[in-house]
Amino acid sequence: MENGLHLITDRTQFDVDKVHNLAKKGWANMTEAERAEWSAGLKGAYNATDLNRVQSATQYLQRRLADLGYSVGLSSGKTWMLNDTPTLADLNNYLADIRTIRGVLTLLDTTPLAPSTMAGLNYQRANDIEQILLDVDRILTYMAATLVYSGEVYGGDLY
Amino acid sequence: MISVLPGWKEIHQHTILPESYVELTYWITEPGAQELAVETNNGAVSYSDHEAILDTTDKDFKKYATLENNLWVLDGSCEILPDSEPYGDTGYVADAEYPMVTISFPSLRTQPIPGATIVWSETYGEYPTRVRISALNGAEIIASQEFNNNSVRSTFEMPVSNYDKFYIEIIDWINPDHRPRMERFYLGAVEVYTNSSLVSYSHTQNADLLSTSLPKNEIRFSLDNSSDIWNPDNPVANVRYLMDRQEVSVRYGYKLPSGVEWIKAGTFWINSWDTPSNGLEATFTARDLLEFMDVTYTGPKTGALYAIAEYALQESDLPKASDGSHRYFLDESLKNITTDFSEKEDIYTTAVILQMVANAGQCVIRLTRDGALRVERFDRQLTDYVIGQDVSYSHPERSMTKPPKSVAVNDGLWTESIAPTGEQITITNPVITSVENAKAVGSWAAATLSQRNVLKGSYRPDPRLDALDIISVESKYSNSFVAAITDITYSYNGAFRGEYTCREVEA
């Protein structure tokens, strides 16, 4: 958990297979535990909660960046509901916001690029999206911790 | 020749072939009824292509990413819904608490049918676990049944006649937080027979390079009747629903490293069956579009060949393709040749008229794998197909036709001389009424008949070959003949065997 972002970066093929297996099994044949997992939203699928979580994270990071003097414009993300069907324009805006957040700071060599499209989204790219936001959040935390305020440093001081 | 992936061609270079398949889809229905049906429903999403569930053409169903719980699987398979139309093939996607689809007909259907076949969502692998199908005559429900279901493709057995409407009510869906979907509705039963259920199968094509006779594209297949499902004395037998001209489509497949690749083998229409009470097999014959052209021709006998052929085709009331288009093509050159055979009082069928027009127009009649009929100039392009010695069961037998001396068209209307000696060939075609036309036909026939080599053989076929394809054939001494296929028969008994006849041509 990172400052309440609750980002998910560890999806695996196992998670994807689980979705397939449970979908094929069908609700009537699921155990109570499986039904609970299904109802909560499976990690190997992309649900409204995932879109909303990522959007919340981008808005949170926008505020953090603003606190440090970076002005970042994002699209006005909608709140996604069960049974919505996002369109190309919706998801292009979604990815554009992630690219915008990613592009503000110099990030780690390991920070992935944002996917160019949400078409064909797989678990690796879904992880990448949230890893980007996680890395930005971490760097912002480092930056905040190493900020030097006026009056704190004097000549000859080691810093 | 049908096009195939490189992998298909590559496997046929090997000594041992991978597993092969024949898949025969027999649609037991009232021919022509599906085209009259109309779909309505009690609520569908904006991108739903619900009217098209009655369309039987090949489709490329879209797997759109939606936020239905756990529907958007992170396996890379989902596309994103466009901002606006066109959305492509999506089928019916419900937007109602109790989804119901209605299939209506403009008038009462009196022919009995065995029920209905529905393809739910092969795209998402989902289906209803409980569904109610009702048949109505006006406002009266004449048959209604609830079915448990555990399949994406379901045939619901509910024998019915004198109906003009069906209700399909989806009671339970496999995953209740997913929208019910339907990709296809077929009136009647769509039975699919594969290797394990086909007792025997053969496919014969022949064509005439000079259109002096009608071509044929026919299949014969036998099904297991040990359960008496085709026994005419069995009160619940499928034989009750057998009708001339029910559609059969066939495809052939091979297991490639990438998966099974399928090619279309043909679309045919049932024209006879033998379902003996004492036999273990039921045998069926289905053939090409010419099956429908046994109608007496009543059209014009003067004018352009194109108009005469078109009249014959339309008078035959040929089944249309699922998209409503005609299943025939006529060469534009037929518009430039005219005839006047109004003095002839003979009665002709529309098929014979078409054959005579093709001959007079120096065209061949090609029966395509899509179930279409093409009257066109012969395409002399050499294909990449080779019947080599390594796939031949024996060396091809070569014979030579008698050397032609001349071609006489219509009792001397024109005589095309070829050689000082030889056989006089006669073409009698009442549609050829001008010297100019007779001269063109004579010249065309002479050029074709001057190629006298005919080859016959049997081999391990690549079943993408069709009649009128131009191929290379290797003989005992590896000469490579360029020849046009005039007869080809594939028989299948776990593997394909081919018998062919071809005539040497200039490519």
Interface residues (C-beta under 8 A of the other chain):
Chain A: R11 D15 V16 V19 H20 L22 A23 K24 G26 W27 A28 W38 S39 G41 L42 G44 A45 Y46 N47 A48 L51 W80 M81 L82 N83 D84 T85 P86 T87 L88 A89 L91 T117 M118 A119 G120 L121 N122 Y123 A126
Chain B: V45 Y47 Y64 A65 T66 L67 E68 N69 N70 L71 W72 V73 L74 D75 G76 S77 C78 E79 I80 L81 P82 D83 G125 E126 T129 D172 I174 N175 P176 D177 R179
